[in-house]
C-alpha cells in the first residue's frame, strides 16, 4: 500500500518515543501489502476497528495510542489522518472530527 504520509508517524514518535517501534512495524507491514478488503486488514491487525467510509483505527502500544487512517482499497493507498493519544482520540470522537 502507498502510505501518505510517514511524516505524521515520525512527528508523533518524536513526541512519544514509546510509540516508535509499533508505528515502524505498522508502517513496514502495511507498505508491503496490497489490501483489497477490511477483512484482510483485520486478519493482519485483529484489534483494528472500521468506522465506515474507509476509516480504520489501529491500536498502538496496546491501545495507549490510536492511529486513524483512511484506506482506499481501490487505489492501494492509506491516508494517515491522526496519530493521537487515547485521550485525544476520545476528544476527536466527541467532536465528530474522525
C-alpha positions in Angstrom: 0.0 0.0 0.0 1.1 3.5 -0.6 1.1 5.4 2.7 0.5 9.2 2.8 2.4 10.4 4.8 5.0 8.8 7.1 5.9 12.2 8.4 2.9 12.2 10.7 4.1 8.9 12.2 7.6 10.3 12.7 6.3 13.5 14.3 4.2 11.5 16.7 7.0 9.2 17.8 9.4 12.1 18.3 6.9 13.3 21.0 6.0 9.8 22.2 9.1 7.6 21.9 7.4 4.5 23.2 5.2 4.5 20.0 8.1 4.4 17.6 8.6 0.7 17.5 4.9 -0.1 16.9 4.5 2.6 14.3 7.5 1.5 12.4 6.2 -2.1 12.4 2.8 -1.0 11.3 4.3 1.1 8.5 6.5 -1.7 7.2 3.7 -4.3 7.3 1.1 -2.1 5.6 3.6 -0.8 3.0 4.4 -4.3 1.9 0.8 -5.3 1.4 -2.0 -4.6 -1.1 -5.2 -5.0 1.0 -8.4 -5.3 -1.0 -10.9 -5.6 1.9 -11.2 -4.7 5.6 -11.2 -8.5 6.2 -7.6 -8.7 5.0 -6.7 -5.8 7.3 -8.4 -7.5 10.3 -6.5 -10.7 9.6 -3.2 -8.8 10.0 -4.4 -6.4 12.8 -7.1 -8.2 14.8 -7.8 -5.2 17.1 -8.4 -2.8 14.2 -11.7 -1.0 14.1 -13.6 0.1 11.0 -15.8 3.2 11.2 -17.1 3.4 7.7 -16.1 5.3 4.6 -12.7 3.5 4.7 -11.8 5.0 8.1 -9.8 2.5 10.1 -8.4 2.8 13.6 -5.4 0.9 14.8 -4.4 0.4 18.4 -0.8 1.3 19.0 1.3 0.3 22.1 -1.5 -1.8 23.5 -4.3 0.8 22.9 -2.3 3.6 24.6 -2.3 5.4 21.2 -4.6 5.4 18.2 -3.7 5.6 14.5 -6.6 6.8 12.4 -6.3 6.3 8.6 -8.5 6.3 5.6 -7.9 3.2 3.5 -8.6 3.5 -0.2 -8.5 -0.2 -1.3 -9.3 0.7 -4.9 -6.3 3.0 -5.1 -4.0 0.9 -2.9 -3.5 4.0 -0.7 -3.6 4.7 3.0 -4.0 8.3 4.2 -2.9 8.9 7.7 -5.4 11.2 9.3 -4.5 11.2 13.0 -1.9 9.7 15.3 -3.2 10.5 18.8 -3.2 9.6 22.5 -6.3 7.7 23.7 -7.5 10.9 25.4 -7.1 12.9 22.2 -9.0 10.2 20.3 -11.9 10.5 22.8 -12.0 14.2 22.1 -12.0 13.7 18.3 -14.8 11.2 18.7 -16.9 13.6 20.8 -16.5 16.4 18.3 -17.1 14.2 15.3 -13.7 15.0 13.8 -12.9 11.5 12.7 
